[in-house]
Amino acid sequence: MTGSVQILGTGQLVELSRRLRTAGGPRLRQNTARRIRRAAEPLHADLQSAIRSVQLPGSGRRGRGGPSPTTRPLRATLAGAVRISVRSGASPGARVWVDRSRLPADLRNMPGVIDSGRIRHPVFGNRRRWATQWARPTGWWSKTVQAGTPRMRAEVERILGDVRRDLQ
């Protein structure tokens, strides 16, 4: 299931945020936020390429059909909704998530549906005729996040160590 990946609220980040407010000033805070964003960017790019590479083969009869009746490309639309945010205030950290407000209303649940692997939908909007498609590979979100989180967490810890050294 898609959700968000967050590295925030740990004791180290909260303590660092307090010390940044008192000692470092806005320049050090901006620098830290920029570095944390850079730490999250590889996971962001991996998630976007993962959704773009998911295959959704049709299950219908071969030889029939044609071009899609919609003009919006599904995988590119979903990739465009993957976002990063960095906070350096009371709850500092980085977050990578699917921003559902950037998706059309009929695609708001699609990231989670594709992650599960089974997409069931009416054929060209006909609610009396349904089709099932299987996403391959499954787990575009969960597997990518699982693989990328340790790298992101290690990079944020390295940044925290650098900033902690600068403050001492």
C-alpha positions as CSV (number, residue, x, y, z in Angstrom):
1,M,0.0,0.0,0.0
2,T,1.4,3.4,-0.9
3,G,1.7,5.9,1.8
4,S,4.7,8.0,2.7
5,V,8.2,7.4,3.8
6,Q,9.3,9.7,6.6
7,I,12.4,10.2,8.5
8,L,11.4,12.6,11.2
9,G,10.7,13.1,14.9
10,T,13.7,11.2,16.1
11,G,15.4,12.5,19.1
12,Q,18.5,13.4,17.1
13,L,16.5,15.5,14.7
14,V,14.5,17.3,17.4
15,E,17.6,18.1,19.4
16,L,19.4,19.3,16.3
17,S,16.4,21.5,15.4
18,R,16.6,23.2,18.8
19,R,20.3,23.8,18.5
20,L,20.0,25.1,15.0
21,R,17.4,27.7,16.1
22,T,19.7,29.0,18.9
23,A,23.2,28.6,17.4
24,G,23.1,28.2,13.6
25,G,20.7,30.7,12.3
26,P,18.8,30.6,9.1
27,R,21.8,30.0,6.8
28,L,22.7,26.7,8.6
29,R,19.1,25.7,8.7
30,Q,18.7,26.2,5.0
31,N,21.9,24.3,4.3
32,T,20.7,21.4,6.4
33,A,17.3,21.3,4.7
34,R,18.9,21.4,1.3
35,R,21.2,18.5,2.2
36,I,18.3,16.5,3.6
37,R,16.3,17.1,0.4
38,R,19.3,15.9,-1.6
39,A,19.3,12.7,0.5
40,A,15.7,12.1,-0.4
41,E,16.0,12.8,-4.1
42,P,17.4,9.3,-5.1
43,L,14.4,7.6,-3.5
44,H,12.1,10.1,-5.2
45,A,13.7,9.3,-8.6
46,D,13.7,5.6,-7.9
47,L,9.9,5.7,-7.2
48,Q,9.2,7.7,-10.3
49,S,11.2,5.3,-12.5
50,A,9.6,2.3,-10.8
51,I,6.0,3.5,-11.6
52,R,7.1,4.3,-15.2
53,S,8.4,0.8,-15.7
54,V,5.4,-1.1,-14.4
55,Q,3.8,-3.1,-17.2
56,L,0.0,-3.3,-17.4
57,P,-0.7,-5.9,-20.0
58,G,-4.3,-6.2,-21.2
59,S,-6.4,-9.2,-20.5
60,G,-8.8,-8.8,-23.4
61,R,-9.1,-10.5,-26.8
62,R,-6.1,-10.0,-29.0
63,G,-6.6,-8.2,-32.3
64,R,-9.3,-5.9,-31.0
65,G,-9.0,-2.5,-29.3
66,G,-7.1,0.5,-30.3
67,P,-5.6,3.6,-28.8
68,S,-6.6,4.6,-25.3
69,P,-9.7,6.8,-25.2
70,T,-8.0,9.2,-22.7
71,T,-5.2,11.6,-23.5
72,R,-3.4,11.4,-20.2
73,P,-0.7,8.8,-19.8
74,L,-1.3,6.8,-16.6
75,R,2.2,6.0,-15.5
76,A,3.5,9.5,-16.2
77,T,0.6,11.0,-14.3
78,L,1.3,8.9,-11.3
79,A,5.1,9.6,-11.4
80,G,4.3,13.3,-11.4
81,A,2.4,12.9,-8.2
82,V,5.4,11.6,-6.2
83,R,6.7,14.5,-4.1
84,I,9.4,15.3,-1.5
85,S,9.0,17.7,1.4
86,V,11.6,18.7,4.0
87,R,10.7,20.3,7.3
88,S,13.2,21.9,9.7
89,G,10.8,23.3,12.3
90,A,9.3,21.5,15.4
91,S,9.1,18.2,13.6
92,P,12.1,18.1,11.3
93,G,12.7,15.5,8.6
94,A,12.2,14.4,5.1
95,R,9.1,12.8,3.5
96,V,8.5,11.2,0.1
97,W,4.8,10.6,-0.7
98,V,2.2,10.4,-3.4
99,D,0.3,13.7,-3.5
100,R,-3.2,12.6,-4.3
101,S,-4.3,16.2,-4.9
102,R,-2.1,16.2,-8.0
103,L,-4.0,13.2,-9.5
104,P,-7.3,13.3,-11.3
105,A,-10.3,12.3,-9.1
106,D,-10.7,8.9,-10.9
107,L,-7.0,8.0,-10.3
108,R,-6.7,8.9,-6.6
109,N,-6.5,5.2,-5.5
110,M,-4.5,4.0,-8.4
111,P,-1.0,4.1,-6.8
112,G,-2.1,1.7,-4.1
113,V,-4.0,-0.5,-6.6
114,I,-1.0,-0.8,-8.9
115,D,1.2,-1.6,-5.9
116,S,-1.0,-4.5,-4.9
117,G,-0.8,-5.8,-8.5
118,R,-4.4,-6.3,-9.5
119,I,-6.3,-3.7,-11.3
120,R,-10.0,-4.3,-11.9
121,H,-11.9,-1.7,-14.0
122,P,-14.9,-1.3,-16.3
123,V,-14.1,-1.7,-20.0
124,F,-14.3,1.8,-21.5
125,G,-16.5,2.9,-18.7
126,N,-19.1,0.2,-19.3
127,R,-20.1,-0.9,-15.8
128,R,-21.6,-4.2,-17.0
129,R,-18.3,-5.4,-18.5
130,W,-15.2,-5.5,-16.3
131,A,-11.6,-6.4,-17.0
132,T,-8.7,-7.4,-14.7
133,Q,-5.1,-6.4,-15.4
134,W,-2.1,-7.6,-13.5
135,A,0.7,-5.1,-12.8
136,R,4.2,-6.5,-13.3
137,P,6.3,-6.2,-11.3
138,T,4.1,-5.8,-8.2
139,G,5.1,-3.6,-5.3
140,W,6.4,-0.6,-7.2
141,W,6.0,1.5,-4.0
142,S,6.7,-0.9,-1.2
143,K,9.7,-2.7,-2.7
144,T,11.3,0.6,-3.8
145,V,10.8,2.2,-0.5
146,Q,12.1,-0.8,1.3
147,A,15.2,-0.8,-0.8
148,G,15.8,3.0,-0.7
149,T,15.0,3.8,3.0
150,P,18.3,2.5,4.5
151,R,20.3,4.7,2.1
152,M,18.2,7.7,2.8
153,R,18.4,7.2,6.6
154,A,22.2,6.7,6.5
155,E,22.6,9.9,4.5
156,V,20.4,11.9,6.9
157,E,22.4,10.5,9.8
158,R,25.7,11.6,8.1
159,I,24.2,15.1,7.6
160,L,23.2,15.3,11.2
161,G,26.7,14.3,12.3
162,D,28.2,17.0,10.1
163,V,25.9,19.7,11.5
164,R,26.4,18.5,15.0
165,R,30.2,18.9,14.5
166,D,29.7,22.4,13.1
167,L,27.6,23.4,16.1
168,Q,30.2,22.2,18.7
